[in-house]
Amino acid sequence: VDVVVVGGGAIGSAIARELTKRSKSVALLEKLSMFGMDTSSRSSEVIHRGIYYPKNTLKSTLCIDGRERLLAYLKEKSLPHNICGKLIVASSNDSDVARLRDLFDRCMELGLSDLSFLSAEDAASVEPEVVCSAAIWSPYTGVFDSRAVLDSVIYDIQTSSTDSFVSTNCEVTGITRQQSIDGYEVNTTLGPIIAREGVVLSPGLYSSDVISRVHGFPARCVPVSKYAKGYYFRLRVKDQGPQPFKHLVYPLPEVGGLGIHSTLNLNGEVRFGPNVEWLGRESMGKFPDYSFPEDTRPLEIEFRRSIAKYWPAVDDHTKYSLLPDYTGIRPKVELEGQYSDFVVLGSETHGMKGLVCLMGMESPGWTSSLAIADFV
């Protein structure tokens, strides 16, 4: 084939699809039994607006561009989504209101002119149950069916006019530059594959491991990987009462994440998450641990304490209960002491022609995926 893409999540699949659109033959390799079973299937499924990321970063530019591409793809393929809007709320703490105002000012610098700054009264008119001192309203944030999108992208690859193929249960064991063909030999558990033009590595949680299997790759070029596990709880409304929210509700972002926020699935049901639990590389093993602890009460207390800051009614046990739903693990990259931007390592960084390595592809990775594919 022309190009081997390693990693069949949202981003690897989008890259493979983009290559087939450019008449390249592609092998998309996924080590698990299904595509997108790690980070891509364990997110909040939000179509982000590009609110949180500093100007001129990859997360900012690719999220804003990717959102338009994703919306166009959803409409073209008639895939389920809901542009429901989102509130970002500040508590009664004066410093929180100042942080919210600063966030809004940065959004204006990014050209996100559809956003508006709301008083407590205006925020209550959008979401009557939310308690806050001020809010940012993002009318064009939404949710989508990530599995439907991934299945559609894989179908696009399989039905392209190129001699491309996709393969699951296929783990890469080594990658070697072959000077005689000006390409790469990719050794896998299903046998070797020759990539005539190049290799793209997008293996998500296992980026560091897969990069280490590239013979001759300079270790100094690989940033430190960190992992943030997040839990999600779904809201059960007793006696089949109405859901409390019709829009997404987010607190101000925290270190490592966007805070324990409220999102909706496409049936309008509320779920909360994720929190941030830092994991060491040694705890990852060959396959991630997505389980909840046996005793979920400490987690539930943590969630209720955070949620109550903007929705005090969560503590009304006669009406609402929180039930463990699912977990996800977000790959992050440490740059200059901070968990930072998407990382794309090309030949100008490591000196290996035709090799592109992606790291730290967490939120807003889904929203950005089609733009990342064009960028790479």
DODO-136926 format. One record per residue (C-alpha): x, y, z; residue in one letter. Coordinates in Angstrom, 2 decimals, padded with zeros to 5 digits. Layout:
// DODO-136926
(site (X; Y; Z); "A") ...
END
This chain:
// DODO-136926
(site (000.00; 000.00; 000.00); "V") (site (000.98; 003.65; -000.18); "D") (site (000.43; 004.47; 003.50); "V") (site (-000.09; 002.47; 006.69); "V") (site (-002.16; 004.17; 009.40); "V") (site (-001.79; 002.66; 012.86); "V") (site (-004.76; 003.17; 015.18); "G") (site (-008.42; 002.85; 014.21); "G") (site (-009.97; 005.46; 016.48); "G") (site (-011.64; 008.69; 015.41); "A") (site (-008.44; 010.37; 014.26); "I") (site (-006.62; 007.44; 012.66); "G") (site (-009.77; 006.51; 010.72); "S") (site (-010.29; 010.11; 009.59); "A") (site (-006.70; 010.27; 008.35); "I") (site (-007.10; 007.01; 006.43); "A") (site (-010.31; 008.30; 004.86); "R") (site (-008.64; 011.57; 003.83); "E") (site (-005.77; 009.66; 002.22); "L") (site (-008.19; 007.55; 000.15); "T") (site (-009.86; 010.78; -001.01); "K") (site (-006.41; 011.76; -002.29); "R") (site (-006.18; 008.50; -004.25); "S") (site (-003.75; 006.82; -001.87); "K") (site (-004.04; 003.13; -001.02); "S") (site (-004.15; 002.72; 002.75); "V") (site (-003.95; -000.04; 005.35); "A") (site (-005.75; 001.01; 008.56); "L") (site (-004.61; -001.21; 011.44); "L") (site (-006.33; -001.57; 014.81); "E") (site (-005.05; -003.89; 017.54); "K") (site (-008.46; -004.38; 019.21); "L") (site (-011.37; -006.41; 017.88); "S") (site (-013.36; -003.30; 016.91); "M") (site (-012.45; 000.19; 015.75); "F") (site (-012.65; 003.05; 018.23); "G") (site (-012.96; 001.00; 021.41); "M") (site (-010.65; 003.10; 023.58); "D") (site (-010.69; 006.92; 023.80); "T") (site (-013.00; 007.45; 020.81); "S") (site (-015.94; 005.51; 022.28); "S") (site (-015.52; 006.83; 025.83); "R") (site (-016.03; 010.58; 025.48); "S") (site (-018.86; 013.04; 026.15); "S") (site (-019.75; 013.00; 022.41); "E") (site (-019.80; 016.78; 022.29); "V") (site (-019.38; 018.89; 019.15); "I") (site (-017.09; 021.53; 020.64); "H") (site (-017.00; 025.18; 019.65); "R") (site (-013.27; 025.74; 020.32); "G") (site (-013.80; 027.84; 023.42); "I") (site (-011.03; 026.80; 025.79); "Y") (site (-007.85; 026.69; 023.74); "Y") (site (-005.29; 029.49; 023.32); "P") (site (-005.16; 031.25; 019.97); "K") (site (-002.90; 029.73; 017.29); "N") (site (-002.60; 026.38; 019.06); "T") (site (-003.44; 023.19; 017.17); "L") (site (-006.36; 022.50; 019.50); "K") (site (-007.83; 025.92; 018.76); "S") (site (-007.38; 026.04; 014.99); "T") (site (-008.22; 022.38; 014.34); "L") (site (-011.25; 022.38; 016.64); "C") (site (-012.77; 025.46; 015.01); "I") (site (-012.09; 024.11; 011.51); "D") (site (-012.98; 020.54; 012.44); "G") (site (-016.34; 021.53; 013.87); "R") (site (-017.44; 022.89; 010.49); "E") (site (-016.18; 019.76; 008.72); "R") (site (-017.87; 017.44; 011.24); "L") (site (-021.20; 019.26; 010.97); "L") (site (-021.03; 019.09; 007.19); "A") (site (-020.26; 015.36; 007.35); "Y") (site (-023.13; 014.72; 009.79); "L") (site (-025.53; 016.49; 007.46); "K") (site (-024.16; 014.87; 004.30); "E") (site (-024.50; 011.38; 005.76); "K") (site (-027.73; 012.11; 007.71); "S") (site (-026.11; 010.99; 010.97); "L") (site (-027.73; 011.66; 014.38); "P") (site (-026.77; 014.91; 016.12); "H") (site (-028.38; 017.69; 018.12); "N") (site (-027.15; 021.30; 018.26); "I") (site (-028.59; 021.94; 021.70); "C") (site (-026.35; 024.75; 022.98); "G") (site (-024.22; 025.00; 026.09); "K") (site (-023.86; 027.12; 029.21); "L") (site (-020.50; 027.64; 030.95); "I") (site (-021.29; 028.87; 034.43); "V") (site (-019.50; 030.72; 037.20); "A") (site (-020.37; 030.28; 040.86); "S") (site (-020.98; 033.15; 043.27); "S") (site (-017.23; 033.40; 043.83); "N") (site (-015.95; 036.73; 042.45); "D") (site (-012.78; 035.11; 041.14); "S") (site (-014.87; 032.61; 039.15); "D") (site (-016.82; 035.44; 037.52); "V") (site (-013.52; 037.12; 036.63); "A") (site (-012.21; 033.86; 035.14); "R") (site (-015.41; 033.48; 033.14); "L") (site (-015.12; 037.03; 031.80); "R") (site (-011.49; 036.37; 030.84); "D") (site (-012.57; 033.19; 029.03); "L") (site (-015.25; 035.13; 027.17); "F") (site (-012.78; 037.83; 026.14); "D") (site (-010.44; 035.16; 024.73); "R") (site (-013.37; 033.70; 022.77); "C") (site (-014.00; 037.09; 021.22); "M") (site (-010.34; 037.26; 020.19); "E") (site (-010.80; 033.88; 018.49); "L") (site (-013.71; 035.27; 016.49); "G") (site (-016.42; 033.20; 018.21); "L") (site (-018.94; 035.99; 017.82); "S") (site (-021.99; 033.75; 018.33); "D") (site (-021.17; 033.44; 022.04); "L") (site (-022.78; 035.78; 024.57); "S") (site (-022.10; 036.71; 028.19); "F") (site (-025.19; 036.24; 030.38); "L") (site (-026.23; 037.57; 033.77); "S") (site (-027.58; 035.16; 036.37); "A") (site (-031.13; 036.12; 035.35); "E") (site (-030.47; 035.53; 031.65); "D") (site (-028.79; 032.19; 032.40); "A") (site (-031.87; 031.16; 034.43); "A") (site (-034.06; 031.88; 031.42); "S") (site (-031.98; 029.36; 029.43); "V") (site (-031.75; 026.73; 032.19); "E") (site (-034.09; 027.49; 035.11); "P") (site (-032.58; 024.85; 037.42); "E") (site (-029.01; 026.14; 037.10); "V") (site (-027.67; 028.38; 039.88); "V") (site (-024.84; 030.73; 038.90); "C") (site (-023.64; 034.33; 039.05); "S") (site (-022.92; 034.59; 035.31); "A") (site (-022.59; 032.36; 032.27); "A") (site (-021.32; 032.09; 028.70); "I") (site (-023.94; 030.89; 026.22); "W") (site (-022.70; 028.92; 023.21); "S") (site (-025.72; 028.31; 020.97); "P") (site (-023.97; 026.10; 018.42); "Y") (site (-022.39; 023.50; 020.69); "T") (site (-024.03; 020.10; 020.35); "G") (site (-023.87; 016.32; 020.72); "V") (site (-023.59; 013.52; 018.16); "F") (site (-023.51; 009.75; 017.78); "D") (site (-019.79; 008.99; 017.67); "S") (site (-020.22; 005.31; 016.83); "R") (site (-022.40; 006.19; 013.82); "A") (site (-019.73; 008.61; 012.57); "V") (site (-016.89; 006.14; 013.02); "L") (site (-018.82; 003.34; 011.28); "D") (site (-019.53; 005.73; 008.40); "S") (site (-015.88; 006.77; 008.08); "V") (site (-014.76; 003.13; 008.05); "I") (site (-017.35; 002.41; 005.35); "Y") (site (-015.98; 005.32; 003.31); "D") (site (-012.51; 003.74; 003.44); "I") (site (-013.75; 000.27; 002.54); "Q") (site (-015.78; 001.52; -000.43); "T") (site (-013.15; 003.90; -001.81); "S") (site (-011.81; 003.35; -005.31); "S") (site (-008.29; 002.73; -003.95); "T") (site (-006.85; -000.67; -003.02); "D") (site (-007.26; 000.09; 000.68); "S") (site (-008.16; -002.22; 003.52); "F") (site (-008.90; -002.11; 007.24); "V") (site (-007.86; -004.72; 009.75); "S") (site (-008.72; -005.34; 013.40); "T") (site (-006.89; -007.64; 015.84); "N") (site (-003.72; -006.40; 014.15); "C") (site (-001.00; -005.13; 016.50); "E") (site (002.15; -003.49; 015.19); "V") (site (005.31; -005.14; 016.50); "T") (site (007.98; -003.19; 014.63); "G") (site (008.48; -000.50; 011.98); "I") (site (011.65; -000.31; 009.92); "T") (site (012.73; 002.22; 007.31); "R") (site (013.62; 000.46; 004.06); "Q") (site (015.99; 002.61; 002.02); "Q") (site (015.76; 000.31; -001.02); "S") (site (012.08; 001.17; -001.54); "I") (site (012.18; 004.60; 000.12); "D") (site (009.39; 003.37; 002.39); "G") (site (008.70; 001.27; 005.50); "Y") (site (008.21; -002.33; 006.47); "E") (site (005.50; -002.56; 009.13); "V") (site (005.59; -005.85; 011.03); "N") (site (002.32; -006.90; 012.64); "T") (site (000.80; -009.89; 014.39); "T") (site (-000.89; -010.69; 011.05); "L") (site (002.31; -010.42; 009.02); "G") (site (004.42; -007.69; 007.37); "P") (site (003.03; -004.81; 005.29); "I") (site (005.08; -002.61; 002.98); "I") (site (004.24; 001.11; 003.07); "A") (site (005.66; 002.63; -000.10); "R") (site (005.20; 006.29; 000.88); "E") (site (004.82; 006.54; 004.62); "G") (site (003.36; 005.60; 007.99); "V") (site (001.04; 007.56; 010.26); "V") (site (000.95; 006.58; 013.93); "L") (site (-002.28; 007.46; 015.73); "S") (site (-002.57; 004.77; 018.41); "P") (site (-004.06; 007.01; 021.11); "G") (site (-003.28; 005.74; 024.59); "L") (site (-000.36; 003.69; 023.31); "Y") (site (001.44; 006.33; 021.25); "S") (site (004.66; 006.12; 023.28); "S") (site (004.73; 002.33; 023.04); "D") (site (004.18; 002.22; 019.29); "V") (site (006.72; 004.98; 018.63); "I") (site (009.27; 002.95; 020.60); "S") (site (008.80; 000.15; 018.03); "R") (site (010.07; 002.37; 015.21); "V") (site (013.67; 001.33; 014.66); "H") (site (015.98; 004.33; 014.86); "G") (site (013.41; 006.80; 016.20); "F") (site (015.22; 009.34; 018.41); "P") (site (013.92; 008.97; 021.97); "A") (site (014.64; 012.65; 022.70); "R") (site (011.76; 013.58; 020.34); "C") (site (009.10; 011.74; 022.37); "V") (site (007.36; 013.93; 024.97); "P") (site (006.24; 012.49; 028.30); "V") (site (002.81; 010.86; 028.19); "S") (site (000.30; 011.23; 031.03); "K") (site (-003.12; 009.65; 031.41); "Y") (site (-006.29; 011.03; 032.96); "A") (site (-009.05; 008.57; 033.81); "K") (site (-012.51; 010.02; 034.04); "G") (site (-015.74; 008.52; 035.37); "Y") (site (-019.26; 009.26; 034.12); "Y") (site (-022.53; 008.92; 036.03); "F") (site (-025.98; 008.98; 034.47); "R") (site (-028.89; 010.73; 036.13); "L") (site (-031.92; 008.69; 037.07); "R") (site (-035.05; 010.76; 037.54); "V") (site (-037.46; 008.97; 039.84); "K") (site (-041.11; 008.38; 038.88); "D") (site (-040.18; 009.06; 035.24); "Q") (site (-040.10; 012.80; 035.81); "G") (site (-038.65; 015.28; 033.30); "P") (site (-034.90; 015.69; 032.78); "Q") (site (-033.62; 018.86; 034.51); "P") (site (-031.69; 020.30; 031.51); "F") (site (-032.29; 020.85; 027.82); "K") (site (-028.77; 022.12; 027.12); "H") (site (-025.22; 021.21; 028.11); "L") (site (-024.03; 022.77; 031.37); "V") (site (-020.31; 023.16; 032.13); "Y") (site (-018.50; 024.65; 035.12); "P") (site (-015.26; 026.51; 034.58); "L") (site (-012.39; 024.25; 033.42); "P") (site (-010.03; 022.66; 035.95); "E") (site (-006.52; 021.25; 035.79); "V") (site (-006.56; 018.31; 033.40); "G") (site (-010.13; 018.70; 032.18); "G") (site (-013.24; 020.81; 031.69); "L") (site (-014.77; 020.07; 035.07); "G") (site (-017.58; 017.63; 035.89); "I") (site (-020.16; 018.81; 033.39); "H") (site (-023.66; 017.85; 032.38); "S") (site (-024.21; 016.55; 028.87); "T") (site (-027.14; 015.01; 027.04); "L") (site (-027.39; 011.91; 024.92); "N") (site (-029.49; 012.00; 021.78); "L") (site (-032.53; 010.88; 023.80); "N") (site (-032.19; 013.97; 025.99); "G") (site (-031.03; 012.01; 029.05); "E") (site (-028.54; 013.71; 031.38); "V") (site (-025.16; 012.33; 032.33); "R") (site (-022.31; 013.89; 034.32); "F") (site (-018.55; 013.66; 033.98); "G") (site (-015.72; 013.24; 033.66); "P") (site (-013.63; 013.90; 036.72); "N") (site (-009.83; 013.59; 036.61); "V") (site (-007.89; 010.71; 038.16); "E") (site (-004.24; 010.71; 037.11); "W") (site (-002.78; 007.34; 036.14); "L") (site (000.85; 006.33; 035.88); "G") (site (002.09; 004.60; 032.73); "R") (site (002.72; 001.44; 034.72); "E") (site (-000.99; 001.19; 035.58); "S") (site (-002.04; 001.04; 031.92); "M") (site (-000.83; -002.49; 031.14); "G") (site (-001.57; -004.06; 027.76); "K") (site (-005.23; -003.03; 027.99); "F") (site (-006.70; -000.12; 029.98); "P") (site (-008.76; -000.67; 033.11); "D") (site (-012.14; 000.96; 032.47); "Y") (site (-013.82; -000.43; 035.57); "S") (site (-015.42; 001.45; 038.45); "F") (site (-014.20; 000.73; 041.98); "P") (site (-016.28; -001.79; 043.91); "E") (site (-017.43; 000.94; 046.28); "D") (site (-018.62; 003.88; 044.15); "T") (site (-019.85; 005.97; 047.08); "R") (site (-016.70; 008.16; 047.39); "P") (site (-016.92; 008.92; 043.66); "L") (site (-020.61; 009.73; 043.95); "E") (site (-019.89; 012.10; 046.83); "I") (site (-017.20; 013.82; 044.74); "E") (site (-019.60; 014.17; 041.83); "F") (site (-022.48; 015.47; 043.93); "R") (site (-020.23; 018.04; 045.58); "R") (site (-019.07; 019.36; 042.19); "S") (site (-022.48; 019.26; 040.51); "I") (site (-024.22; 020.97; 043.43); "A") (site (-022.18; 024.11; 042.78); "K") (site (-024.33; 024.77; 039.71); "Y") (site (-027.30; 022.43; 040.33); "W") (site (-028.11; 022.15; 044.05); "P") (site (-031.12; 019.91; 043.34); "A") (site (-028.74; 017.01; 042.67); "V") (site (-028.83; 016.44; 046.43); "D") (site (-032.59; 015.89; 046.41); "D") (site (-032.50; 012.12; 046.84); "H") (site (-036.27; 011.90; 046.66); "T") (site (-036.12; 012.91; 042.97); "K") (site (-032.68; 012.07; 041.62); "Y") (site (-030.02; 009.42; 041.86); "S") (site (-026.62; 009.02; 040.17); "L") (site (-025.79; 005.65; 038.61); "L") (site (-022.32; 004.58; 037.38); "P") (site (-022.30; 004.75; 033.57); "D") (site (-018.87; 004.39; 031.92); "Y") (site (-015.26; 005.57; 032.12); "T") (site (-012.68; 006.90; 029.68); "G") (site (-008.95; 007.55; 029.68); "I") (site (-007.54; 010.65; 028.01); "R") (site (-003.95; 010.64; 026.66); "P") (site (-002.14; 013.84; 027.53); "K") (site (001.31; 015.15; 026.74); "V") (site (003.53; 017.06; 029.13); "E") (site (005.18; 020.04; 027.45); "L") (site (007.27; 022.43; 029.53); "E") (site (005.55; 021.22; 032.69); "G") (site (002.00; 021.64; 031.39); "Q") (site (-000.49; 019.23; 029.85); "Y") (site (-000.78; 020.93; 026.58); "S") (site (-001.57; 020.91; 022.89); "D") (site (-002.02; 018.19; 020.30); "F") (site (001.42; 016.95; 019.25); "V") (site (002.20; 016.09; 015.62); "V") (site (005.76; 014.85; 015.10); "L") (site (006.83; 014.99; 011.45); "G") (site (010.15; 014.44; 009.70); "S") (site (011.25; 018.00; 010.53); "E") (site (011.25; 016.90; 014.18); "T") (site (012.65; 013.36; 014.07); "H") (site (014.34; 013.22; 010.65); "G") (site (012.54; 010.10; 009.35); "M") (site (011.01; 010.76; 005.93); "K") (site (007.34; 009.85; 005.52); "G") (site (006.67; 009.16; 009.22); "L") (site (004.07; 011.15; 011.19); "V") (site (003.42; 010.47; 014.88); "C") (site (000.41; 011.86; 016.77); "L") (site (000.33; 012.20; 020.56); "M") (site (-001.96; 013.78; 023.13); "G") (site (-005.01; 013.34; 020.89); "M") (site (-007.65; 013.89; 023.56); "E") (site (-010.54; 016.36; 023.70); "S") (site (-011.41; 018.05; 021.37); "P") (site (-010.09; 015.20; 019.22); "G") (site (-013.44; 014.00; 017.90); "W") (site (-014.54; 017.49; 016.88); "T") (site (-011.13; 018.15; 015.32); "S") (site (-010.70; 014.77; 013.62); "S") (site (-011.55; 015.69; 010.03); "L") (site (-009.40; 018.84; 010.24); "A") (site (-006.53; 016.84; 011.78); "I") (site (-006.79; 014.45; 008.84); "A") (site (-006.39; 017.32; 006.39); "D") (site (-003.55; 018.83; 008.45); "F") (site (-001.56; 015.59; 008.61); "V") 
END
